[in-house]
């Protein structure tokens, strides 16, 4: 659900930019097949010209509904946070955290040696 609502948010402006000036033709990654005329930089344009419409099979809720897509997206974030909180609570109440934290300092020279092998 989080991915589907994220696709709906992405469909509102299906391009990524490295800078604040989101002029068509200067995008870093483009998720659309729309081609704008070369004179687009000379005239006034709005981001609604770039908006895509995805089916509700792919995006939640679909069909150019950015506001509801944001609501769904932030609603499902609550479950991701609750899942992470439950993980940490169970991790520390069951003493599994001791398995994740090294008990001996001998692991550090070994880790440095292994890191040098991959460098």
Secondary structure in CASP SS format (residue, H / E / C, confidence):
PFRMAT SS
TARGET T0000
AUTHOR 0000-0000-0000
METHOD secondary structure of the structure
MODEL  1
X C 1.00
X H 1.00
X H 1.00
X H 1.00
X H 1.00
X H 1.00
X H 1.00
X H 1.00
X H 1.00
X H 1.00
X H 1.00
X H 1.00
X C 1.00
X C 1.00
X E 1.00
X E 1.00
X C 1.00
X C 1.00
X C 1.00
X C 1.00
X C 1.00
X C 1.00
X C 1.00
X C 1.00
X C 1.00
X C 1.00
X C 1.00
X C 1.00
X E 1.00
X E 1.00
X C 1.00
X C 1.00
X C 1.00
X C 1.00
X C 1.00
X C 1.00
X C 1.00
X H 1.00
X H 1.00
X H 1.00
X H 1.00
X C 1.00
X C 1.00
X C 1.00
X C 1.00
X C 1.00
X H 1.00
X H 1.00
X H 1.00
X C 1.00
X C 1.00
X C 1.00
X C 1.00
X C 1.00
X C 1.00
X C 1.00
X C 1.00
X C 1.00
X C 1.00
X C 1.00
X C 1.00
X C 1.00
X C 1.00
X C 1.00
X C 1.00
X H 1.00
X H 1.00
X H 1.00
X H 1.00
X H 1.00
X H 1.00
X H 1.00
X H 1.00
X H 1.00
X H 1.00
X H 1.00
X H 1.00
X H 1.00
X H 1.00
X H 1.00
X H 1.00
X H 1.00
X H 1.00
X H 1.00
X H 1.00
X H 1.00
X H 1.00
X H 1.00
X H 1.00
X H 1.00
X H 1.00
X H 1.00
X H 1.00
X C 1.00
X C 1.00
X C 1.00
X H 1.00
X H 1.00
X H 1.00
X H 1.00
X C 1.00
X C 1.00
X C 1.00
X C 1.00
X C 1.00
X H 1.00
X H 1.00
X H 1.00
X H 1.00
X H 1.00
X H 1.00
X H 1.00
X H 1.00
X H 1.00
X H 1.00
X H 1.00
X H 1.00
X H 1.00
X C 1.00
END
